[in-house]
Amino acid sequence: MKSGIHPDYRHVVFRDATTGRQFLTRSTAASELTVEWPDGRTYPLIVVDVTSDSHPFWTGNARPVDRAGRVERFRRRYGDRTRAT
């Protein structure tokens, strides 16, 4: 790799804005905010809206899509049409 052309890849803490849970990982994302991690080091802090800790799919709070209603609405509008041969 050429030196000086790649962004700095370092440890970063991501915080879920909804739940407050924090994840330590590596990233090239930059931030002015910092947070002290339990290991005693200070890391850049990135606050995100959704993580696996608050996303409905991963938490089990996802609602099923009402497909039956959509099919009935389509049939009322267009009827049961058959293909002309």
N, C-alpha and C positions, 0 to 999 in steps of 0.2 A: 504494500500500500504506500502511496505517496504521503509524505508527512505534510501537515499543515492545511490539507484540503478537506479533511473529514471532521464532522462535529465531535465534540467531546462526549465520549460514552462513559457514563459514571453511574454510581448509585444514586437513586432518587426515591423519595417517599411520595406515594400517591394517596390522597385522602378522599374518601367518598363524602361528598357534601351532605348527603341525606343521613347516613348512618354514623359518620365520623370514624369509621374503621380505616386504618392505614395499612398500606402495603409497601414494603421495601423491595425494590427491583432495580434493574439497570435500564437507563434510557438516555437519549440525546436531548430530551426536553429540557428547556432552561426555565428558571424561575427566580424571582427576587426574594420570594418567601423561603424561610428555612425552618427546620424543626429538629429538635434534639431527639435522637432515637435512644432506646434503652441501652444500647451498647456504649453510650457516652459520646458518640460522634454526632456532628451536625450535618444534615443533608438538605438539599433543595427540596421544597415542598410543592407539589402540583395538586391542586384541588380540582376534582372532576365531578360531574353531575351524577353519573351512573357507573357502578362497577358490578361485579358478580355478587357483591354483598347486598345490593339494593335492586337489581334488575328483576322484574317480575318472572321472567323465565327461569332464572336460577334460584329464586326464593320459593318457587312453587305457587305464586299468587297470580299466575297468568290465567286470563279468562278465555274460554273457548270461543271461537268465532261462530256466530249464528248463521251457518250455511243453509240450513233448511229454510229459513225466512227469505233468504236471497233467491233460492230456487223457486219458491212459491211466488214471489213477486215477479220473477222473470216469466213464469208460466202464465200468470194473470195478464201480463202486459202483451206477450207475444203468442200465447197459446201453445198447444202441443203441435208443432209443425212437423210434417214429414218431408223428407227430401224427395224432390221430383226426379223421376227417372227418365 
